[in-house]
């Protein structure tokens, strides 16, 4: 927070937060963004409701509603007045803001590796590949992990298919998890579902750790990230062919470095979806145009 943001009196925003999975995470939702601009007052008589997609509590409120998507679960757009989703197609009331923008904002993932820097990173890789998941429902990633394991052991360090006897500590983008991933040449970064635009933090955790992501989820992920910088399973006709590519990279350091030294973003320029200031500006403009905030006390 900048000094002048804390010094000035913020306008009051009476809000209610509903339909979030297992409650709501103050550190990563639009609540934390709005807190930069407003004195957030949580009340059962809000001027605006902040909604997710895990329930129907939003229906009991008559005031304006802001929706943010976290998964590909269906929702009814007409239930909300402003929506932030994964969809590349934007409208007057729908904007794209994928989850990776929350967890890795701004220039967090910008990278400019020389070959020498890449060799130094590679020299510190002591393990082959990891698989860290707590949701066992998506079967594609389990099937891929098992296929890759026929070549070399894949360390499963989450609640799903655990074969290490321990679980990775920390949050999605926390330092504990990034340090753990950094030991690995590859990280299996499979989304919970495969749908156009659905890019979450999974690919970015691997990137932050300089562990080459093996990605599956958004078929158009190349619009978000440089496709030369990771293994995009969607680029191959079968899982077997994608595994062959991983084996090729694992057995040839120069080919591995070709990928590792590529910037994560196209031309090393972050996508607009990492710009939380732009998101906040849209939110504030929308809120103020509807006179939903109150004068400070």
Buried (B, 14 or more C-beta within 10 A) or exposed (E): EEEEEEEEEBBBBBBBBBBBEEEBBEEBBBBBBBBBBBBBBEEEEBBBBBBBBBEEBBEEBEBBBBBBBBBBEEBEEEEBBBBBBBBBEEEEEBBBBBBBBBBBBEEBBEBEBEEEBBBEBBEEBEBBBBBBBEEEEBEBBBEBBEBBBEBEEBBBBBEBBBEEEEEBEEBBBBEEBBEBBBBBBBBBBBBBBBBBBBBBBBBBBBBBBBBBBBBBBBBEBBBBBBBBBBBBBBBBEEBEEBBEBBEEBBEEBEEBBBBBBBBBBBEBEBBEBBBBEBBBEBBBEBBEEBEBBBEEE
